[in-house]
Amino acid sequence: MPTNRTALPEPVTSAGRAGLAALLAQPQRAVVALDFDGTLAPIVDDPDQARADVRAVRALSRLTPRLDAVVIVTGRPAAVAVEYGRFRGVEGLEHLVVLGHYGLERWDARTDRVTAPEPPSGVHEVRLALPGLLRSLGAWDGTWTEDKGSALAVHTRRAPDPQGTFDLLRAPLDDLAAQHGLTVEPGRMVLELRPEGMDKGRALTGFLKERQAASVLFAGDDLGDLAAFGAVEELRGRGVAGITVCSGSAEVDALAKRADLVVPGPAGVADLLAGLADHLTGDRPQH
């Protein structure tokens, strides 16, 4: 028996403890699903500078071959998450899947290809209208619009008053989105305008329909991850053991209140993944 296993944190709920036990007992029938920003990658002022924690990627390279599947579920374009995660070509990640744009896009490491539908016309119309709206509200300076192709995200983290600007923009962006058949997903100092019907819960549920999973772990940090938490909770009712993990922060507490397990941000997620890899491989990596 291996004696050098890293201690794993214990979930605070009985359902979470059962989910973790099922994952460890039958890893070949387990799916680990992970958000990207704030979970695998620390939140930074410039989203283009976000990169996955190197320790997390190293742990995933050890963990993924032991599981049925590992899937990244993110609001980012799939190709961007692959680049910023530095997943391409990593030994052990040959079967990693990235679901981008809340599941509208899919990248498979096996083929190194992204598949995606054409974005709805409403996204193009909002793209044209956003600059004028931000100027009219006095919110042009300090905000930054991230064009995701199938969605547009207005970031306020670099504004002089990030929360005040976020609050100022919320109602006008809700109105703009509704005019063009889109919806607004609030996050950590970001408001994302995207097509309705896209959420991480549906993406995760759709992916799991492809598998014969007996257990699923989902880790996230932001309000957009609540839908995936809901999917895990619903799957429990169908006999799939599940554990929800919050990558904790001072900015958002809604997930922490609902999670089976809270870890301290992306560093805590990396530790959790490394601990799972230690338990399933029976050894620790050399540093």
C-alpha positions as CSV (number, residue, x, y, z in Angstrom):
1,M,0.0,0.0,0.0
2,P,1.4,3.5,-0.8
3,T,2.2,5.5,2.3
4,N,3.1,8.9,0.9
5,R,-0.4,10.1,-0.1
6,T,-1.2,13.8,0.4
7,A,-4.1,14.4,2.8
8,L,-7.2,15.5,1.0
9,P,-9.5,18.1,2.4
10,E,-12.8,16.7,3.7
11,P,-16.1,18.0,2.2
12,V,-18.5,19.5,4.7
13,T,-21.6,17.8,3.4
14,S,-22.4,14.1,3.4
15,A,-23.2,14.2,-0.3
16,G,-19.8,15.7,-1.0
17,R,-18.1,13.1,1.1
18,A,-19.9,10.4,-0.8
19,G,-18.9,12.0,-4.1
20,L,-15.3,12.1,-3.2
21,A,-15.4,8.5,-2.0
22,A,-17.0,7.4,-5.3
23,L,-14.3,9.2,-7.3
24,L,-11.5,7.6,-5.3
25,A,-13.1,4.2,-5.4
26,Q,-13.8,4.1,-9.2
27,P,-11.6,6.8,-10.9
28,Q,-12.1,5.1,-14.2
29,R,-15.8,6.1,-14.0
30,A,-15.2,9.6,-12.7
31,V,-15.3,13.0,-14.5
32,V,-13.5,16.0,-13.2
33,A,-14.8,19.3,-14.6
34,L,-13.1,22.7,-14.0
35,D,-13.8,26.3,-14.6
36,F,-10.8,28.3,-15.9
37,D,-10.5,31.9,-14.7
38,G,-10.4,32.1,-10.9
39,T,-10.2,28.3,-10.6
40,L,-7.3,27.0,-12.7
41,A,-5.9,30.5,-13.4
42,P,-5.7,33.4,-10.8
43,I,-7.9,36.4,-11.6
44,V,-5.8,39.3,-13.0
45,D,-6.6,42.9,-14.0
46,D,-6.0,42.1,-17.7
47,P,-7.8,38.9,-18.7
48,D,-5.3,38.5,-21.6
49,Q,-2.6,37.9,-19.0
50,A,-4.4,35.0,-17.2
51,R,-2.5,31.8,-17.2
52,A,-3.3,28.4,-15.6
53,D,-1.4,27.6,-12.4
54,V,1.6,25.5,-13.5
55,R,1.1,23.2,-10.6
56,A,-2.5,22.6,-11.6
57,V,-1.6,21.6,-15.1
58,R,1.2,19.3,-13.8
59,A,-1.3,17.6,-11.5
60,L,-3.9,17.3,-14.3
61,S,-1.2,15.5,-16.5
62,R,-0.9,12.9,-13.7
63,L,-4.6,12.7,-12.9
64,T,-6.3,12.7,-16.3
65,P,-5.1,9.2,-17.4
66,R,-6.6,7.7,-14.3
67,L,-10.1,9.2,-14.9
68,D,-12.8,8.7,-17.4
69,A,-12.4,12.3,-18.5
70,V,-11.3,15.8,-17.5
71,V,-13.2,18.7,-19.1
72,I,-12.6,22.5,-18.8
73,V,-15.9,24.4,-18.8
74,T,-15.4,28.1,-19.5
75,G,-17.0,31.2,-20.8
76,R,-13.8,31.9,-22.8
77,P,-13.4,30.8,-26.4
78,A,-12.1,27.3,-26.3
79,A,-8.9,28.1,-28.3
80,V,-8.0,30.9,-25.8
81,A,-8.5,28.6,-22.8
82,V,-6.2,26.0,-24.5
83,E,-3.6,28.7,-25.1
84,Y,-3.7,30.3,-21.7
85,G,-3.9,27.0,-20.0
86,R,-0.9,25.7,-21.9
87,F,-2.7,22.4,-22.4
88,R,-1.6,21.6,-25.9
89,G,0.9,18.8,-26.3
90,V,1.2,18.1,-22.5
91,E,1.8,14.4,-21.8
92,G,-1.1,12.9,-20.0
93,L,-3.6,15.4,-21.4
94,E,-4.1,13.7,-24.8
95,H,-7.8,13.2,-24.1
96,L,-8.6,16.6,-22.4
97,V,-11.7,18.4,-23.6
98,V,-12.3,22.1,-23.4
99,L,-15.9,23.4,-23.7
100,G,-15.7,27.1,-24.5
101,H,-18.4,29.8,-24.7
102,Y,-20.4,27.8,-22.0
103,G,-20.4,24.8,-24.2
104,L,-21.0,26.3,-27.7
105,E,-17.4,25.5,-28.6
106,R,-15.5,22.3,-28.1
107,W,-11.8,21.6,-28.4
108,D,-10.5,18.0,-28.2
109,A,-6.8,17.4,-27.5
110,R,-7.0,14.2,-29.5
111,T,-7.7,16.1,-32.7
112,D,-6.5,19.6,-31.7
113,R,-9.6,21.1,-33.4
114,V,-12.3,23.5,-32.3
115,T,-15.8,22.9,-33.4
116,A,-18.4,25.7,-33.0
117,P,-21.6,27.0,-34.6
118,E,-21.9,30.5,-36.1
119,P,-22.7,33.1,-33.4
120,P,-26.2,34.6,-33.5
121,S,-26.8,37.9,-35.2
122,G,-27.6,39.6,-31.9
123,V,-23.9,39.4,-30.9
124,H,-22.9,41.4,-33.9
125,E,-25.5,44.0,-33.2
126,V,-24.5,44.4,-29.6
127,R,-20.8,44.6,-30.7
128,L,-21.7,47.7,-32.8
129,A,-23.8,49.3,-30.1
130,L,-21.6,48.8,-27.1
131,P,-19.0,51.6,-27.7
132,G,-21.6,54.3,-28.0
133,L,-23.5,53.1,-25.0
134,L,-20.4,53.0,-22.8
135,R,-19.5,56.6,-23.9
136,S,-23.0,57.8,-23.2
137,L,-22.8,56.5,-19.7
138,G,-19.4,58.0,-19.0
139,A,-18.0,54.5,-18.7
140,W,-15.6,54.4,-21.7
141,D,-12.4,55.1,-19.8
142,G,-11.4,52.3,-17.5
143,T,-13.7,49.6,-18.8
144,W,-12.5,47.1,-21.3
145,T,-14.6,45.0,-23.7
146,E,-13.5,41.5,-24.4
147,D,-14.8,40.2,-27.7
148,K,-15.2,36.4,-27.4
149,G,-16.8,35.9,-30.8
150,S,-20.0,34.4,-29.5
151,A,-20.2,36.8,-26.6
152,L,-19.0,40.2,-25.4
153,A,-17.7,40.8,-21.9
154,V,-17.4,44.3,-20.3
155,H,-14.8,44.3,-17.6
156,T,-14.8,47.0,-14.9
157,R,-11.9,45.8,-12.8
158,R,-9.6,48.5,-14.1
159,A,-12.1,51.4,-13.7
160,P,-11.4,54.0,-11.0
161,D,-14.5,52.7,-9.1
162,P,-14.8,49.0,-10.3
163,Q,-17.9,48.2,-8.3
164,G,-19.6,51.5,-8.9
165,T,-19.0,51.2,-12.7
166,F,-20.3,47.6,-12.5
167,D,-23.5,48.8,-10.8
168,L,-23.9,51.7,-13.3
169,L,-23.7,49.4,-16.3
170,R,-25.9,46.5,-15.0
171,A,-29.3,47.9,-16.0
172,P,-28.3,49.5,-19.4
173,L,-26.5,46.3,-20.5
174,D,-29.5,44.2,-19.4
175,D,-31.7,46.4,-21.7
176,L,-29.2,46.2,-24.6
177,A,-29.0,42.4,-24.3
178,A,-32.7,42.0,-24.2
179,Q,-33.2,44.1,-27.3
180,H,-31.0,41.7,-29.3
181,G,-32.1,38.4,-27.8
182,L,-29.1,38.0,-25.5
183,T,-28.8,37.7,-21.7
184,V,-26.3,39.2,-19.2
185,E,-24.2,37.0,-17.0
186,P,-22.6,38.9,-14.1
187,G,-19.3,37.8,-12.8
188,R,-16.3,39.2,-10.8
189,M,-16.2,42.8,-12.1
190,V,-17.4,41.7,-15.5
191,L,-20.8,41.7,-17.3
192,E,-21.0,39.2,-20.2
193,L,-23.6,39.6,-22.9
194,R,-24.2,36.2,-24.5
195,P,-26.9,34.1,-26.2
196,E,-29.6,32.8,-24.0
197,G,-29.5,29.1,-23.2
198,M,-25.8,29.0,-22.8
199,D,-24.7,28.0,-19.3
200,K,-22.1,25.7,-17.7
201,G,-24.8,23.5,-16.3
202,R,-26.1,22.6,-19.7
203,A,-22.6,22.2,-21.0
204,L,-21.6,19.8,-18.2
205,T,-24.8,17.8,-18.4
206,G,-24.4,17.5,-22.2
207,F,-20.9,16.3,-21.8
208,L,-21.8,13.7,-19.2
209,K,-24.4,12.2,-21.5
210,E,-21.5,11.0,-23.6
211,R,-19.9,9.2,-20.6
212,Q,-20.8,6.3,-18.3
213,A,-19.8,8.3,-15.2
214,A,-20.5,7.1,-11.7
215,S,-19.2,10.4,-10.2
216,V,-18.4,14.0,-11.1
217,L,-16.4,16.7,-9.5
218,F,-17.0,20.3,-10.6
219,A,-14.8,23.2,-9.4
220,G,-15.6,26.9,-10.0
221,D,-15.3,30.3,-8.4
222,D,-18.0,32.7,-9.9
223,L,-21.7,33.2,-10.3
224,G,-21.6,31.6,-13.7
225,D,-20.6,28.4,-12.1
226,L,-23.8,28.1,-10.1
227,A,-25.5,26.4,-13.0
228,A,-22.9,23.7,-13.0
229,F,-23.3,23.3,-9.3
230,G,-27.0,22.9,-10.0
231,A,-26.3,20.2,-12.6
232,V,-24.2,18.2,-10.2
233,E,-26.9,18.4,-7.6
234,E,-29.5,17.2,-10.2
235,L,-27.2,14.4,-11.3
236,R,-27.1,13.1,-7.7
237,G,-30.8,12.5,-7.9
238,R,-30.1,10.3,-10.9
239,G,-27.6,8.2,-9.0
240,V,-24.4,9.9,-10.1
241,A,-22.3,10.8,-7.1
242,G,-21.1,14.4,-7.1
243,I,-18.9,16.9,-5.3
244,T,-19.0,20.7,-5.8
245,V,-15.8,22.6,-5.1
246,C,-15.6,26.4,-4.6
247,S,-12.3,28.2,-5.5
248,G,-12.8,30.7,-2.7
249,S,-12.3,34.5,-2.9
250,A,-13.3,37.6,-1.1
251,E,-15.2,38.9,-4.1
252,V,-17.9,36.2,-4.4
253,D,-19.4,34.1,-1.6
254,A,-22.5,32.6,-3.3
255,L,-20.6,29.5,-4.4
256,A,-18.9,29.0,-1.0
257,K,-22.3,28.9,0.7
258,R,-23.5,26.2,-1.6
259,A,-20.3,24.1,-2.1
260,D,-19.5,20.8,-0.6
261,L,-15.9,21.9,-0.3
262,V,-14.2,25.3,-0.3
263,V,-10.5,25.6,-1.1
264,P,-8.4,28.8,-1.1
265,G,-8.4,30.0,-4.7
266,P,-6.5,28.5,-7.7
267,A,-3.6,27.5,-5.4
268,G,-6.1,25.4,-3.3
269,V,-7.5,23.9,-6.5
270,A,-4.0,23.0,-7.6
271,D,-3.4,21.4,-4.2
272,L,-6.6,19.4,-4.5
273,L,-5.8,18.1,-8.0
274,A,-2.3,17.2,-6.8
275,G,-3.8,15.4,-3.8
276,L,-6.2,13.4,-6.0
277,A,-3.3,12.5,-8.3
278,D,-1.2,11.3,-5.3
279,H,-4.0,9.1,-4.1
280,L,-4.8,7.6,-7.5
281,T,-1.2,7.1,-8.6
282,G,0.2,6.1,-5.2
283,D,3.2,8.4,-5.4
284,R,4.2,12.0,-5.4
285,P,6.0,13.8,-8.3
286,Q,9.6,14.7,-7.9
287,H,10.2,18.5,-7.5
